[in-house]
């Protein structure tokens, strides 16, 4: 009788462990494995005009072969969505100012900033001024992104499942809007310009100039100073902008101090592959996943 009493708790423990393990394996499959994009075999896309071939090399880098420009861009959009859709969705929300829909009150300052600066408004204005050929190219790309979204309901990635996010259809404007956010990040001197303006107002232009090297006399002429009323208004706006920007830097992907742009080359005889190398760092912050997509 005693052995049976001792065996029963052990059996219960084993069953509980198996059930818990099975449950976690199912959750892992549902959140991670199930949404994993299909990289082999054939996929049928109604938006394609002709067959398209996507070959991935041993590094996982896709190479797209298409018979028309439209199909090439549709396939590019599809491949991007396969591997980077959450990153694309995040970038779109930054530009639109809709992060708080996903992250709640913590992202409200970033949304206000994005809407005040007007990344999406600037994108809409630029789209309206583009030639028909460029607008068509953007539309083809968006068709490919949307083809992936439509073909994978509920299987777009763990982030979408965990946060219960259903992406809206992709639009040409979305691509331009993110480019505006990137351009903002590359405008690295505007903060120092506004700080300099406030410094001059506090200690005067002569003392402020002593804190920085002189402006070269051979450079273009600096515009005349604005009037006192206009200066007061600008100073107030500059202070507000700087203060708000400090709050939202992390949401916009802006880096800490110390970034810089540079380029360098390596001669064939100095590289392990015995091939020339050309590298460039274009003032962009470190991101994961990175801002670039190789194919």
PyMOL commands that set and color helices and strands:
alter all, ss='L'
color gray80, all
select helices_A, chain A and resi 2-33+69-96+100-117+119-129+132-151+158-163+172-186+190-203+205-210+228-252+268-270
alter helices_A, ss='H'
color red, helices_A
select strands_A, chain A and resi 53-56+62-65+262-266+277-281
alter strands_A, ss='S'
color yellow, strands_A
deselect
rebuild
show_as cartoon
